[in-house]
Amino acid sequence: MFDAVLDPAVRRAPLPPCEQMIALFDQLFAHSENTRLVGGAEEPLYLPADARCDYHRVIFREDYFSSALHEVAHWCIAGAARRRLADYGYWYEADGRSGEQQRAFEAVECKPQALEWMFSRAAGIRFRVSIDNLNGEACDPFGFQLGVWQQVRRFCRDGLPPRAALFRDALATAFGDGEGLRAADFQLSELR
């Protein structure tokens, strides 16, 4: 489906995977959304265009493929107003969260992690749910894992946001074979 759309240099190119994904994302969204994917950061961040940079930046950690997928997932969910704000205007409480703070984190992270799982599957890599609270109050991760799985099933039933669908399909073309993208292919047991 996307073979005609993807530049041959992006499709199955001998680039390192993160560079290939950057080229893919930029080909899809640099012009249409004025947004580019940028790696190499110490911490992930989203920055809207400003006086210093005339395009929006989805910035991921170092050269971690999974970090890039996660940050793109946040971008795919963020509406136009949120995409005008640094880090989409969300708060982020670092590792060491209380139980209440962790529940708030999980409520915000359910959709992006569901998309990240779908992107990971399309790209042919393993996905791991991220509780992202190693030094915080202990909690049972099952509720969050269940929420991510249920959200994947809703996305499969109701459809993905348009940018997410485009990116997922392009990932499947560039990195995978496009198989395993139905609700039945996502098992809760994979998250445990």
C-alpha positions as CSV (number, residue, x, y, z in Angstrom):
1,M,0.0,0.0,0.0
2,F,2.8,2.5,0.9
3,D,5.4,1.1,-1.5
4,A,4.5,3.8,-4.0
5,V,4.5,6.5,-1.3
6,L,7.7,5.6,0.5
7,D,11.0,6.9,-0.9
8,P,13.1,3.8,-1.9
9,A,15.8,5.2,0.4
10,V,13.5,4.8,3.4
11,R,12.0,1.4,2.5
12,R,14.4,-1.3,3.7
13,A,17.4,1.0,3.5
14,P,20.8,0.0,4.9
15,L,20.4,2.9,7.4
16,P,20.5,2.1,11.2
17,P,16.9,1.6,12.3
18,C,16.5,4.9,14.1
19,E,17.8,6.8,11.2
20,Q,15.5,4.9,8.9
21,M,12.6,5.7,11.2
22,I,13.5,9.4,11.3
23,A,13.6,9.4,7.5
24,L,10.2,7.7,7.3
25,F,8.6,10.0,9.8
26,D,10.0,13.1,8.2
27,Q,8.9,11.9,4.8
28,L,5.4,11.5,6.1
29,F,5.1,14.6,8.3
30,A,7.8,17.2,7.7
31,H,5.9,18.9,5.0
32,S,2.3,18.1,5.9
33,E,2.6,18.7,9.6
34,N,5.8,20.8,9.8
35,T,7.1,18.3,12.3
36,R,10.3,16.3,12.4
37,L,11.5,13.4,14.5
38,V,14.8,14.1,16.3
39,G,17.0,11.6,18.2
40,G,20.0,11.9,20.4
41,A,18.5,13.7,23.5
42,E,19.1,12.9,27.1
43,E,15.4,13.0,27.8
44,P,12.4,12.9,25.4
45,L,10.6,16.1,24.7
46,Y,8.2,17.7,22.3
47,L,8.9,21.3,21.2
48,P,6.7,23.4,19.0
49,A,8.1,25.6,16.3
50,D,9.4,28.9,17.7
51,A,11.6,31.9,16.8
52,R,14.7,29.6,17.0
53,C,13.3,26.7,15.0
54,D,10.7,26.9,12.3
55,Y,9.4,23.3,12.6
56,H,8.0,21.2,15.5
57,R,10.2,18.6,17.0
58,V,9.3,15.2,18.4
59,I,12.5,14.4,20.3
60,F,13.4,11.0,21.5
61,R,16.0,9.6,23.9
62,E,19.5,8.8,22.5
63,D,19.1,6.3,19.6
64,Y,16.4,4.2,21.3
65,F,13.9,2.9,18.7
66,S,11.3,2.3,21.4
67,S,11.7,5.8,22.8
68,A,11.0,7.2,19.3
69,L,7.9,5.0,18.9
70,H,6.6,6.2,22.3
71,E,7.2,9.9,21.6
72,V,5.6,9.6,18.1
73,A,2.6,7.9,19.9
74,H,2.2,11.0,22.1
75,W,2.4,13.2,19.1
76,C,-0.2,11.2,17.2
77,I,-2.7,11.6,20.1
78,A,-2.1,15.3,20.8
79,G,-4.6,17.6,19.3
80,A,-3.8,20.8,17.4
81,A,-3.9,23.0,20.5
82,R,-1.7,20.7,22.6
83,R,0.8,20.5,19.7
84,R,1.4,24.3,20.1
85,L,2.7,23.7,23.7
86,A,6.0,22.4,24.9
87,D,5.5,18.7,25.9
88,Y,1.9,19.2,24.9
89,G,1.3,21.1,28.1
90,Y,1.3,18.0,30.2
91,W,2.9,17.7,33.6
92,Y,5.4,14.9,34.2
93,E,6.2,13.7,37.7
94,A,9.6,11.9,37.6
95,D,10.3,8.5,38.9
96,G,9.5,8.2,42.6
97,R,5.8,8.9,42.3
98,S,3.3,8.1,45.0
99,G,0.4,5.7,44.3
100,E,-1.9,8.6,43.5
101,Q,0.6,10.2,41.2
102,Q,1.2,6.8,39.5
103,R,-2.5,6.3,38.8
104,A,-2.6,9.8,37.2
105,F,0.5,8.8,35.1
106,E,-1.2,5.6,34.0
107,A,-4.4,7.4,33.0
108,V,-2.4,9.7,30.7
109,E,-0.1,6.9,29.4
110,C,-2.7,4.3,28.5
111,K,-3.4,5.5,24.9
112,P,0.2,6.4,24.0
113,Q,1.5,3.0,25.2
114,A,-1.3,1.2,23.3
115,L,-0.2,3.0,20.2
116,E,3.4,2.3,20.9
117,W,2.5,-1.4,21.2
118,M,0.8,-1.2,17.8
119,F,3.8,0.6,16.3
120,S,6.2,-1.9,17.8
121,R,4.3,-4.8,16.3
122,A,4.2,-3.1,12.9
123,A,8.0,-2.5,13.1
124,G,8.6,-6.1,14.2
125,I,10.0,-5.4,17.6
126,R,9.0,-6.4,21.1
127,F,6.9,-4.0,23.2
128,R,7.2,-3.7,27.0
129,V,4.7,-1.7,29.1
130,S,6.5,1.0,30.9
131,I,5.4,1.7,34.5
132,D,8.3,4.2,34.7
133,N,8.3,4.4,38.5
134,L,11.1,2.2,39.7
135,N,11.8,4.2,42.8
136,G,8.2,5.0,43.6
137,E,5.5,3.5,45.7
138,A,5.1,-0.2,44.8
139,C,2.0,-1.0,42.7
140,D,0.6,-4.0,40.9
141,P,1.1,-3.3,37.2
142,F,-1.7,-5.6,36.0
143,G,-4.4,-2.8,36.0
144,F,-2.2,-0.7,33.7
145,Q,-1.3,-3.6,31.5
146,L,-5.0,-4.5,31.2
147,G,-5.8,-0.8,30.4
148,V,-3.2,-0.7,27.6
149,W,-4.5,-4.0,26.1
150,Q,-8.1,-2.8,26.2
151,Q,-7.1,0.4,24.5
152,V,-5.3,-1.6,21.7
153,R,-8.6,-3.5,21.2
154,R,-10.6,-0.3,21.0
155,F,-8.1,1.1,18.5
156,C,-8.5,-2.1,16.4
157,R,-12.3,-1.9,16.6
158,D,-12.8,1.9,16.2
159,G,-9.7,2.8,14.1
160,L,-6.6,4.7,14.9
161,P,-6.2,8.5,14.8
162,P,-5.3,9.4,11.2
163,R,-1.6,10.2,11.8
164,A,-1.2,7.1,13.9
165,A,-2.7,4.9,11.1
166,L,-0.5,6.4,8.5
167,F,2.6,6.0,10.6
168,R,1.7,2.4,11.7
169,D,1.1,1.3,8.1
170,A,4.3,3.0,6.9
171,L,6.2,1.2,9.7
172,A,4.8,-2.1,8.6
173,T,5.9,-1.5,5.1
174,A,9.4,-0.2,6.0
175,F,10.2,-2.7,8.8
176,G,7.8,-5.5,9.0
177,D,5.4,-7.5,6.9
178,G,2.2,-5.9,8.0
179,E,1.0,-9.0,9.7
180,G,-0.2,-9.2,13.3
181,L,-2.1,-5.9,13.4
182,R,-5.6,-7.3,14.3
183,A,-7.1,-7.2,17.8
184,A,-6.7,-11.0,18.1
185,D,-3.0,-10.6,17.5
186,F,-2.5,-8.6,20.7
187,Q,-2.6,-10.8,23.8
188,L,-2.7,-9.6,27.3
189,S,-0.3,-12.4,28.3
190,E,2.4,-10.6,26.2
191,L,2.4,-7.8,28.7
192,R,3.0,-9.9,31.8
